[in-house]
Amino acid sequence: MSDLRVSTFEAGEATLRLLGRHPSLAASSAALPEGAYTTFRTYGGRRVVRLGQHLRRLEETAGLQGRPGAVDPAAARRAVAEALDSAQGPESRVRLTFAPPRLFVALEPFSPLPARLYAEGVACVTLDLQRENPHAKDTRFIATAQDAYGRLPPGVEEGLIVGADGAILEGLSSNFFAVLDGALRTEEERVLVGVTRSLVLEVATGLMPVDRRAVRRDDLPRIDEAFVTSVSREVLPVVAIDGRAVGDGRVGRRTRALLEAFGELVEREAERL
């Protein structure tokens, strides 16, 4: 793995202090204080999408953890920009960790997934796993997710968390969507409200009906299309779940339309730091 540079500054201040290097973002998170976190990627080296929304998410999670605090948006932007100055690759994956009042910036070189995965789709499996607080993006869940990833079958991209009622909630590090009966379905109440998820819902509104209810495990044989979303994956088609083909086993037209619309939104909204 590439080296990871982890820098830190006190919230509201514009100074950065290099802490060290780690083999992965998960390792860097384990070395930092417990707190709230959010992750995003760059476009063209210095452009990011909806940084303000990521910062609000940090504050919301900190409040849910019982450690309320505020992130200074201007100071955070300066800190991320300064950290990006040290980036070793053309694109970066950035993780902000907020342990009030301290904000940590971690970054690693980023390469998008191979284009063939978007053209051919990926496989997922369902997992009986629960988050302590599904609305909080808490660093304590990172180790749980990493352990689950280590136990996924070969060739499987993502594990999908299933609720006690059989509802498919979200991925270990993604949100989950399915097309069922002509509508885009996604759980609303028991999942992390991802930034990429919110962008997908924005563009989907003009393309198809949206039903904010989860599909269930026993609905899987009937779904026509599926995909997962995250800042690193963007909109990644899913063509098999638990060894069963989704629809006809190929990337569907609605998913392709969302992929295109999402790319257009990113091009419009990515701002340079």
Protein Blocks (a to p, Z undefined) as FASTA:
>chain_A
ZZdddddddehiabdcdfbdcfbfklmmmmpccddddddddeehiacehkllmmmmmmmm
mmmnopacdddfklmmmmmmmmmmmpcbfbdcdddddddfbdcddddddddddfklmmno
paddddddddfblmbccfklmmmmmmmmmmpcehiabdcdddfkopafbdfkbccdddee
hiacddfklcccdfklmmmmmmmmmmoccddbdcdfklmmmpmbdcdddfklopacdfbe
ehiaehjhpacfklmmmmmmmmmmmmmmoccZZ
